[in-house]
Amino acid sequence: MTKRIPVSEDRWKQLGRIKEAGQTYDELLGVLLQAFNKRKLALAAQSARKGEGKWHRLEDM
């Protein structure tokens, strides 16, 4: 399935600068999403280590 995602000219240029030769924009978006998810998980782990947030013990579930 092919979809069109409207982006500004500036954003298109930014994406073009980080896209590797031979890499599709679909692959680039996959890499960016993977990096985003890793960062999100790292921040959640950091918060958990600090005792922040609402966390439950697995034994209590």
N, CA and C atoms as a LAMMPS dump frame, in Angstrom:
ITEM: TIMESTEP
0
ITEM: NUMBER OF ATOMS
183
ITEM: BOX BOUNDS ff ff ff
-5.0000000000000000e+02 5.0000000000000000e+02
-5.0000000000000000e+02 5.0000000000000000e+02
-5.0000000000000000e+02 5.0000000000000000e+02
ITEM: ATOMS id mol type element x y z
1 1 1 N 0.842 -1.168 0
2 1 2 C 0 0 0
3 1 3 C 0.893 1.238 0
4 2 1 N 0.524 2.192 -0.779
5 2 2 C 1.272 3.441 -0.869
6 2 3 C 0.404 4.575 -0.357
7 3 1 N 0.964 5.395 0.497
8 3 2 C 0.268 6.566 1.04
9 3 3 C 1.137 7.786 0.832
10 4 1 N 0.515 8.92 0.77
11 4 2 C 1.242 10.183 0.679
12 4 3 C 1.135 10.895 2.02
13 5 1 N 2.253 11.378 2.491
14 5 2 C 2.292 12.108 3.751
15 5 3 C 2.78 13.513 3.449
16 6 1 N 1.928 14.527 3.645
17 6 2 C 2.377 15.887 3.353
18 6 3 C 3.435 16.35 4.361
19 7 1 N 4.525 16.874 3.854
20 7 2 C 5.583 17.437 4.696
21 7 3 C 6.007 18.775 4.096
22 8 1 N 6.53 19.632 4.945
23 8 2 C 7.005 20.925 4.457
24 8 3 C 8.291 20.722 3.657
25 9 1 N 8.637 21.707 2.869
26 9 2 C 9.861 21.621 2.073
27 9 3 C 11.086 21.515 2.978
28 10 1 N 11.088 22.267 4.076
29 10 2 C 12.217 22.199 5.015
30 10 3 C 12.355 20.801 5.611
31 11 1 N 11.222 20.193 6.018
32 11 2 C 11.268 18.847 6.598
33 11 3 C 11.755 17.845 5.554
34 12 1 N 11.312 17.995 4.302
35 12 2 C 11.737 17.1 3.217
36 12 3 C 13.252 17.179 3.028
37 13 1 N 13.795 18.385 3.104
38 13 2 C 15.247 18.562 2.967
39 13 3 C 15.98 17.915 4.134
40 14 1 N 15.445 18.071 5.353
41 14 2 C 16.065 17.454 6.525
42 14 3 C 16.087 15.935 6.382
43 15 1 N 14.972 15.37 5.955
44 15 2 C 14.912 13.922 5.757
45 15 3 C 15.901 13.478 4.683
46 16 1 N 15.998 14.251 3.617
47 16 2 C 16.929 13.926 2.543
48 16 3 C 18.379 13.937 2.999
49 17 1 N 18.7 14.811 3.948
50 17 2 C 20.081 14.884 4.45
51 17 3 C 20.45 13.673 5.304
52 18 1 N 19.48 13.101 6.013
53 18 2 C 19.816 11.964 6.877
54 18 3 C 19.59 10.616 6.187
55 19 1 N 18.904 10.62 5.06
56 19 2 C 18.655 9.39 4.303
57 19 3 C 19.954 8.923 3.659
58 20 1 N 20.234 7.635 3.796
59 20 2 C 21.445 7.076 3.205
60 20 3 C 21.21 6.723 1.743
61 21 1 N 22.281 6.657 0.981
62 21 2 C 22.189 6.286 -0.437
63 21 3 C 21.549 4.908 -0.561
64 22 1 N 20.567 4.791 -1.421
65 22 2 C 19.893 3.52 -1.638
66 22 3 C 18.798 3.206 -0.635
67 23 1 N 18.691 3.999 0.396
68 23 2 C 17.677 3.782 1.428
69 23 3 C 16.359 4.413 0.977
70 24 1 N 15.269 3.699 1.16
71 24 2 C 13.966 4.264 0.819
72 24 3 C 13.475 5.13 1.976
73 25 1 N 12.521 5.99 1.681
74 25 2 C 11.95 6.806 2.755
75 25 3 C 11.185 5.934 3.744
76 26 1 N 10.608 4.834 3.28
77 26 2 C 9.945 3.898 4.181
78 26 3 C 10.955 3.306 5.165
79 27 1 N 12.119 2.921 4.663
80 27 2 C 13.173 2.39 5.533
81 27 3 C 13.661 3.46 6.5
82 28 1 N 13.823 4.687 6.007
83 28 2 C 14.261 5.789 6.863
84 28 3 C 13.268 6.022 7.993
85 29 1 N 11.98 6.034 7.667
86 29 2 C 10.965 6.218 8.703
87 29 3 C 11.001 5.075 9.71
88 30 1 N 11.265 3.862 9.25
89 30 2 C 11.396 2.728 10.159
90 30 3 C 12.552 2.908 11.128
91 31 1 N 13.683 3.388 10.624
92 31 2 C 14.855 3.643 11.466
93 31 3 C 14.545 4.746 12.484
94 32 1 N 13.892 5.803 12.031
95 32 2 C 13.544 6.905 12.926
96 32 3 C 12.563 6.453 14.009
97 33 1 N 11.583 5.635 13.647
98 33 2 C 10.629 5.122 14.629
99 33 3 C 11.308 4.203 15.637
100 34 1 N 12.237 3.391 15.168
101 34 2 C 12.969 2.509 16.07
102 34 3 C 13.789 3.332 17.068
103 35 1 N 14.446 4.372 16.592
104 35 2 C 15.233 5.238 17.476
105 35 3 C 14.324 5.943 18.478
106 36 1 N 13.163 6.402 18.019
107 36 2 C 12.205 7.059 18.908
108 36 3 C 11.753 6.102 20.011
109 37 1 N 11.41 4.868 19.634
110 37 2 C 10.946 3.89 20.619
111 37 3 C 12.036 3.521 21.616
112 38 1 N 13.276 3.404 21.154
113 38 2 C 14.388 3.119 22.066
114 38 3 C 14.575 4.256 23.059
115 39 1 N 14.5 5.49 22.568
116 39 2 C 14.657 6.661 23.44
117 39 3 C 13.532 6.721 24.464
118 40 1 N 12.31 6.449 24.015
119 40 2 C 11.15 6.46 24.907
120 40 3 C 11.311 5.408 26.007
121 41 1 N 11.773 4.212 25.636
122 41 2 C 11.997 3.152 26.606
123 41 3 C 13.112 3.526 27.578
124 42 1 N 14.178 4.125 27.069
125 42 2 C 15.291 4.54 27.93
126 42 3 C 14.834 5.583 28.941
127 43 1 N 14.011 6.527 28.515
128 43 2 C 13.501 7.548 29.432
129 43 3 C 12.583 6.936 30.484
130 44 1 N 11.767 5.962 30.084
131 44 2 C 10.891 5.286 31.041
132 44 3 C 11.715 4.508 32.062
133 45 1 N 12.771 3.842 31.611
134 45 2 C 13.643 3.096 32.522
135 45 3 C 14.352 4.042 33.481
136 46 1 N 14.781 5.183 32.969
137 46 2 C 15.438 6.176 33.814
138 46 3 C 14.47 6.68 34.883
139 47 1 N 13.235 6.94 34.508
140 47 2 C 12.224 7.384 35.467
141 47 3 C 11.967 6.308 36.514
142 48 1 N 11.911 5.059 36.083
143 48 2 C 11.669 3.957 37.012
144 48 3 C 12.806 3.84 38.018
145 49 1 N 14.045 3.998 37.542
146 49 2 C 15.193 3.924 38.456
147 49 3 C 15.151 5.035 39.493
148 50 1 N 14.591 6.173 39.118
149 50 2 C 14.476 7.3 40.044
150 50 3 C 13.246 7.179 40.939
151 51 1 N 12.436 6.163 40.706
152 51 2 C 11.224 5.981 41.493
153 51 3 C 10.085 6.88 41.046
154 52 1 N 10.182 7.414 39.851
155 52 2 C 9.139 8.296 39.334
156 52 3 C 8.103 7.488 38.564
157 53 1 N 6.917 8.016 38.469
158 53 2 C 5.867 7.373 37.685
159 53 3 C 5.123 6.323 38.479
160 54 1 N 4.131 5.751 37.829
161 54 2 C 3.316 4.715 38.463
162 54 3 C 3.765 3.363 37.933
163 55 1 N 4.471 2.628 38.753
164 55 2 C 4.985 1.326 38.36
165 55 3 C 4.431 0.279 39.309
166 56 1 N 4.224 -0.919 38.805
167 56 2 C 3.683 -2.012 39.6
168 56 3 C 4.659 -3.18 39.564
169 57 1 N 4.763 -3.846 40.686
170 57 2 C 5.603 -5.034 40.738
171 57 3 C 4.927 -6.142 39.94
172 58 1 N 5.691 -6.922 39.205
173 58 2 C 5.122 -8.015 38.427
174 58 3 C 4.404 -9.017 39.324
175 59 1 N 4.93 -9.217 40.523
176 59 2 C 4.327 -10.163 41.453
177 59 3 C 2.925 -9.726 41.866
178 60 1 N 2.649 -8.428 41.793
179 60 2 C 1.349 -7.896 42.203
180 60 3 C 0.318 -7.935 41.082
181 61 1 N 0.729 -8.332 39.915
182 61 2 C -0.2 -8.313 38.772
183 61 3 C -0.895 -9.637 38.599
